[in-house]
Amino acid sequence: MHYILELGRNIELSVAEIISVYGAECLVSIHSEYLVIETDENVDIDKLGGVVSVYKIATEVEGFLEEKDMINFVVNNLESKHIGIESNFLSKSIIDNVLKRSKGVLKSKGKSVRFLMNTKTATILGSGFLKGKVEVYGFFRFAGKVFVAALEGVQNIDAYSGRDFKKPYRDAKLGMLPPKLARTMINLAGEGKVYDPFCGTGTVLMEALVDKRQVLGSDIQQQNIFGTKENLDWLESRFGTNNSDAEVFVADARKISRSDFDVVVTEGYLGKPKKGNESLIELRDEMQEIEDLYVDFLESLKNAVEKEVIVVVSVPVFVSNTKRIYCENLVEKLNSLGYSVSALIPNGNKLELEAQDSFLYKRKDQKVFRQIFRLTYIPR
Ligand SMILES: C[S@@+](CC[C@H](N)C(=O)[O-])C[C@H]1O[C@@H](n2cnc3c(N)ncnc32)[C@H](O)[C@@H]1O
């Protein structure tokens, strides 16, 4: 089956997530924010942090699609009461016309339907897409071909923002991960039980539980462990997760004593909250402390596990007016510990995207960006 995926803001990170879940061989083509893939699996949008909507391709035609063919497609496929059309090339007036004429044909067949004029995700969700009340068709043109597709899934933004802003224990000073990014990181790590040794408010654990994983979480601060437990109880009551799949405890990530997990997904200390007036020397000194913490954590992790383990980790990047300050020597140090950085976008991929070993996750005006790495430790 061929699908068109509308990618999130961090397009390459989304592609890396899709490669990790469906394999690099699924890639067909990329056209700005749209990715075409082929897979025998059902694409489950609820699993993916970096995909906004998923369309299943019904047909593709070379050149142009006549208006009457679009109307036929809508009329022959529509089952519910509301229709919407999304397109990356049709003008609003053509879309209007297709909708009006489809409605006319359906009416003549005794079926009354309504239009959905704005097909943005929030409108689609608000109008009951998830309850099957609305059908959205997509007409996309990429590289001289027109694809006719039906919307299969939309990212449940309300659920993500609920888990972000409505959880009872929040601490903005801590630097909480956006849940969608946490979900992408979990997918980059692969299947199995997830351990977050710097769990903070428990964002990674929450997303992993929603993804039906077992989880283990620890933090050096007792109050964060109380808070994480509170959040996991809230999650269970709101999202029906199973807390018996979760264990959280106080521990120093530099002294890891557990090995009963499959993958590590984490974001360690991000440094003190930034005002923007810190000197370069202050920022460099703080980054050195952070680098030492990550190195100590990774050393203790490798001593605790006696098997291959994948670690997806977010490392801070400080942004001053003049410079970005990275954990410069981290990769070299962790290589010497026996970790290797595995490519998030592999070399020689079908889309001819540049190979990438890490990604910067950033938002305008942020003073701290996140650099995402996937590390593999293989015991010698
Ligand atoms: C950036 S926050 C993690 C935020 C988390 N990802 C979230 O979304 O809530 C880093 C966390 O690491 C914890 N921490 C700092 N040093 C630690 C250490 N040596 N061992 C374990 N946890 C530590 C802090 O208490 C803090 O909760």
The ligand as an SDF file (V2000), in Angstrom:
LIG
                    3D

 27 29  0  0  0  0  0  0  0  0999 V2000
   15.6960   18.2210   31.6110 C   0  0  0  0  0  0  0  0  0  0  0  0
   15.0720   17.4050   32.9800 S   0  0  0  0  0  0  0  0  0  0  0  0
   14.1650   16.0670   32.2590 C   0  0  0  0  0  0  0  0  0  0  0  0
   12.8060   16.4830   31.8990 C   0  0  0  0  0  0  0  0  0  0  0  0
   11.9520   15.3560   31.3980 C   0  0  0  0  0  0  0  0  0  0  0  0
   12.4060   14.8630   30.1180 N   0  0  0  0  0  0  0  0  0  0  0  0
   10.5170   15.8370   31.3150 C   0  0  0  0  0  0  0  0  0  0  0  0
    9.9830   15.9790   30.1980 O   0  0  0  0  0  0  0  0  0  0  0  0
    9.9180   16.1040   32.3520 O   0  0  0  0  0  0  0  0  0  0  0  0
   16.4640   16.6180   33.6550 C   0  0  0  0  0  0  0  0  0  0  0  0
   16.1940   15.8210   34.8950 C   0  0  0  0  0  0  0  0  0  0  0  0
   17.3980   15.1760   35.2620 O   0  0  0  0  0  0  0  0  0  0  0  0
   17.4350   15.0880   36.6840 C   0  0  0  0  0  0  0  0  0  0  0  0
   18.8340   14.8730   37.0530 N   0  0  0  0  0  0  0  0  0  0  0  0
   19.8640   15.7470   37.0780 C   0  0  0  0  0  0  0  0  0  0  0  0
   20.9950   15.1270   37.4510 N   0  0  0  0  0  0  0  0  0  0  0  0
   20.6830   13.8130   37.6150 C   0  0  0  0  0  0  0  0  0  0  0  0
   21.4250   12.6600   37.9700 C   0  0  0  0  0  0  0  0  0  0  0  0
   22.7440   12.7190   38.2220 N   0  0  0  0  0  0  0  0  0  0  0  0
   20.7830   11.4860   38.0240 N   0  0  0  0  0  0  0  0  0  0  0  0
   19.4600   11.4030   37.7820 C   0  0  0  0  0  0  0  0  0  0  0  0
   18.6960   12.4610   37.4700 N   0  0  0  0  0  0  0  0  0  0  0  0
   19.3090   13.6680   37.3720 C   0  0  0  0  0  0  0  0  0  0  0  0
   16.8320   16.3890   37.1570 C   0  0  0  0  0  0  0  0  0  0  0  0
   16.3120   16.2440   38.4730 O   0  0  0  0  0  0  0  0  0  0  0  0
   15.7340   16.6160   36.0940 C   0  0  0  0  0  0  0  0  0  0  0  0
   14.5280   16.1000   36.5450 O   0  0  0  0  0  0  0  0  0  0  0  0
  1  2  1  0
  2  3  1  0
  2 10  1  0
  3  4  1  0
  4  5  1  0
  5  6  1  0
  5  7  1  0
  7  8  2  0
  7  9  1  0
 10 11  1  0
 11 12  1  0
 11 26  1  0
 12 13  1  0
 13 14  1  0
 13 24  1  0
 14 15  1  0
 14 23  1  0
 15 16  2  0
 16 17  1  0
 17 18  1  0
 17 23  2  0
 18 19  1  0
 18 20  2  0
 20 21  1  0
 21 22  2  0
 22 23  1  0
 24 25  1  0
 24 26  1  0
 26 27  1  0
M  CHG  2   2   1   9  -1
M  END
$$$$
